[in-house]
Amino acid sequence: MAEIIINKRCGHCKITKPTSDFYRDRSRKDGYQSQCKKCGKKIAKKYRSTERAKELARQRAAKRRNTIKGQEYDYHYRRSEKNKLLQKRYANTKAGKKTREKAATKYAQEFPEKRNAKSAVNCAVRKGTLPRIRTQKCFLCHRQAYQYHHYKGYAKKHWLDVMPLCYKCDKFIHFCLNALKFQCEERFE
């Protein structure tokens, strides 16, 4: 029968403590980590403050953002109540207002045709010409749609030629269009 351990010596601070002060670890013979909870937290905090740990965290975040699943997670997190509250707090600060204004100006300068097309769709939704997106199903997979897609382009005559798409289908279409554009550029250069 297995021996019940009541006290254990921390491998970091060298103090004997009750096993309730240690995290469980099934890979260990006794079933507990070698350092106590307090020392484990200190070690983890010290590691997280190193440049190597920060760089690895940045790399993991970038890798996650480049996957459809990661982008979908980001999409849902951005719409979570916790994030909305944090965004609202930041938006009311001077830095938040300045950042929002700067981003809007940059987008308007880089993509004037996209901005105008999206504005036209928003106006059509407000007037009732187009139904609200939350009442629509995705054109391709029939899940809840999250935005309208300008499938004929952003020219003025096609501003209201849109189809509702869910997040995954929208990303898939843009991925395919970018791949096709890249192949065409390679072929004709």
C-alpha positions as CSV (number, residue, x, y, z in Angstrom):
1,M,0.0,0.0,0.0
2,A,1.2,3.5,-0.9
3,E,2.7,5.5,2.0
4,I,0.7,8.7,2.7
5,I,3.0,11.8,2.8
6,I,1.9,14.5,5.2
7,N,5.0,16.8,5.1
8,K,7.4,17.5,2.2
9,R,10.6,19.5,2.0
10,C,10.6,22.3,-0.7
11,G,13.5,21.9,-3.1
12,H,13.8,25.7,-3.4
13,C,13.5,27.3,0.0
14,K,14.5,24.0,1.9
15,I,11.7,24.3,4.4
16,T,9.5,21.3,5.4
17,K,5.8,22.1,4.8
18,P,2.5,20.2,4.7
19,T,1.6,18.7,1.3
20,S,-1.3,21.1,1.0
21,D,1.4,23.8,0.2
22,F,2.5,21.9,-2.9
23,Y,0.8,21.6,-6.3
24,R,0.0,18.1,-7.5
25,D,2.2,16.5,-10.1
26,R,1.3,13.0,-11.2
27,S,4.6,12.5,-13.0
28,R,6.4,12.6,-9.6
29,K,6.8,9.5,-7.4
30,D,5.1,11.2,-4.4
31,G,2.5,13.0,-6.5
32,Y,3.6,16.6,-5.7
33,Q,5.9,19.2,-7.3
34,S,9.4,19.6,-5.9
35,Q,8.9,23.3,-4.9
36,C,6.1,24.7,-2.8
37,K,3.3,26.9,-4.2
38,K,4.9,30.1,-3.0
39,C,8.4,29.3,-4.5
40,G,6.8,28.1,-7.7
41,K,5.0,31.4,-8.1
42,K,8.2,33.3,-7.5
43,I,10.1,31.2,-10.1
44,A,7.3,31.6,-12.7
45,K,7.1,35.4,-12.1
46,K,10.9,35.7,-12.5
47,Y,10.9,33.6,-15.7
48,R,8.0,35.6,-17.2
49,S,10.0,38.9,-16.7
50,T,13.0,37.6,-18.8
51,E,13.4,38.7,-22.4
52,R,13.4,35.1,-23.7
53,A,10.0,34.4,-22.1
54,K,8.6,37.6,-23.6
55,E,9.9,36.8,-27.0
56,L,8.5,33.3,-26.9
57,A,5.1,34.7,-25.8
58,R,5.2,37.2,-28.8
59,Q,6.0,34.3,-31.2
60,R,3.2,32.1,-29.8
61,A,0.7,35.0,-30.1
62,A,1.8,35.8,-33.7
63,K,1.6,32.1,-34.6
64,R,-1.9,31.8,-33.1
65,R,-3.1,34.9,-35.0
66,N,-1.9,33.4,-38.3
67,T,-4.3,30.4,-38.0
68,I,-8.0,30.5,-38.8
69,K,-8.7,29.0,-35.3
70,G,-6.6,31.7,-33.7
71,Q,-8.3,34.4,-35.7
72,E,-11.7,33.0,-34.7
73,Y,-10.6,33.0,-31.0
74,D,-9.5,36.6,-31.4
75,Y,-12.8,37.4,-33.1
76,H,-14.8,35.9,-30.2
77,Y,-12.5,37.5,-27.5
78,R,-12.9,40.9,-29.1
79,R,-16.7,40.5,-28.7
80,S,-16.6,39.2,-25.2
81,E,-18.0,41.3,-22.3
82,K,-14.6,41.5,-20.6
83,N,-12.9,42.9,-23.6
84,K,-15.8,45.3,-24.4
85,L,-15.4,46.7,-20.9
86,L,-11.7,47.1,-21.3
87,Q,-12.1,48.7,-24.7
88,K,-14.7,51.1,-23.4
89,R,-12.4,52.2,-20.5
90,Y,-9.5,52.7,-22.9
91,A,-11.6,54.5,-25.6
92,N,-12.5,57.2,-23.0
93,T,-8.9,58.1,-22.3
94,K,-7.0,60.7,-24.3
95,A,-4.7,58.0,-25.7
96,G,-7.7,55.9,-26.8
97,K,-9.3,58.8,-28.6
98,K,-6.1,59.7,-30.3
99,T,-5.4,56.1,-31.4
100,R,-8.9,55.6,-32.8
101,E,-8.7,58.9,-34.8
102,K,-5.2,58.0,-36.1
103,A,-6.4,54.5,-37.2
104,A,-9.5,55.8,-38.9
105,T,-7.5,58.4,-40.8
106,K,-4.9,55.8,-41.9
107,Y,-7.6,53.4,-43.1
108,A,-9.4,56.1,-45.0
109,Q,-6.2,57.1,-46.8
110,E,-5.1,53.6,-47.6
111,F,-8.5,52.1,-48.7
112,P,-10.9,54.9,-49.7
113,E,-12.9,52.6,-52.0
114,K,-13.4,50.0,-49.2
115,R,-14.4,52.7,-46.7
116,N,-16.9,54.2,-49.1
117,A,-18.4,50.7,-49.9
118,K,-18.7,49.8,-46.3
119,S,-20.3,53.1,-45.5
120,A,-22.8,52.6,-48.3
121,V,-23.7,49.2,-46.8
122,N,-24.1,50.6,-43.3
123,C,-26.4,53.4,-44.6
124,A,-28.5,50.8,-46.5
125,V,-28.8,48.7,-43.4
126,R,-29.9,51.8,-41.3
127,K,-32.5,52.8,-44.0
128,G,-33.8,49.2,-44.2
129,T,-32.7,48.5,-47.8
130,L,-30.5,45.7,-46.6
131,P,-31.4,43.4,-43.6
132,R,-29.3,43.6,-40.5
133,I,-26.4,41.1,-40.5
134,R,-27.4,39.4,-37.3
135,T,-30.6,38.2,-39.0
136,Q,-28.7,36.6,-41.9
137,K,-27.2,33.1,-42.4
138,C,-23.9,32.6,-44.1
139,F,-24.2,32.2,-47.9
140,L,-21.9,29.2,-48.0
141,C,-22.2,27.2,-44.8
142,H,-25.5,28.6,-43.3
143,R,-24.1,29.5,-39.9
144,Q,-24.7,32.9,-38.3
145,A,-23.3,35.6,-40.6
146,Y,-21.0,38.3,-39.2
147,Q,-20.4,40.7,-42.1
148,Y,-21.3,41.4,-45.7
149,H,-18.8,40.6,-48.4
150,H,-18.4,42.7,-51.6
151,Y,-18.0,39.8,-53.9
152,K,-18.0,41.9,-57.1
153,G,-15.4,44.4,-55.8
154,Y,-15.5,47.9,-54.3
155,A,-16.5,49.9,-57.4
156,K,-19.4,52.4,-56.8
157,K,-21.8,50.4,-59.0
158,H,-21.2,47.3,-56.8
159,W,-21.5,48.9,-53.4
160,L,-24.7,47.1,-52.5
161,D,-23.9,43.8,-54.3
162,V,-23.1,41.9,-51.1
163,M,-23.5,38.5,-49.6
164,P,-23.6,37.6,-45.9
165,L,-20.7,35.4,-44.7
166,C,-19.6,33.9,-41.4
167,Y,-16.1,34.5,-40.0
168,K,-14.5,31.3,-41.3
169,C,-16.0,31.5,-44.8
170,D,-14.9,35.2,-45.1
171,K,-11.4,34.3,-44.1
172,F,-11.4,31.4,-46.5
173,I,-12.5,33.5,-49.4
174,H,-9.9,36.2,-48.7
175,F,-7.2,33.5,-48.4
176,C,-8.2,32.0,-51.8
177,L,-8.4,35.4,-53.5
178,N,-4.9,36.3,-52.2
179,A,-3.5,33.0,-53.3
180,L,-5.0,33.4,-56.8
181,K,-3.7,37.0,-57.0
182,F,-0.2,35.8,-56.0
183,Q,-0.3,33.1,-58.7
184,C,-1.4,35.5,-61.4
185,E,1.3,38.0,-60.5
186,E,3.9,35.3,-60.6
187,R,2.7,34.0,-64.0
188,F,2.6,37.3,-65.8
189,E,5.9,38.8,-64.5
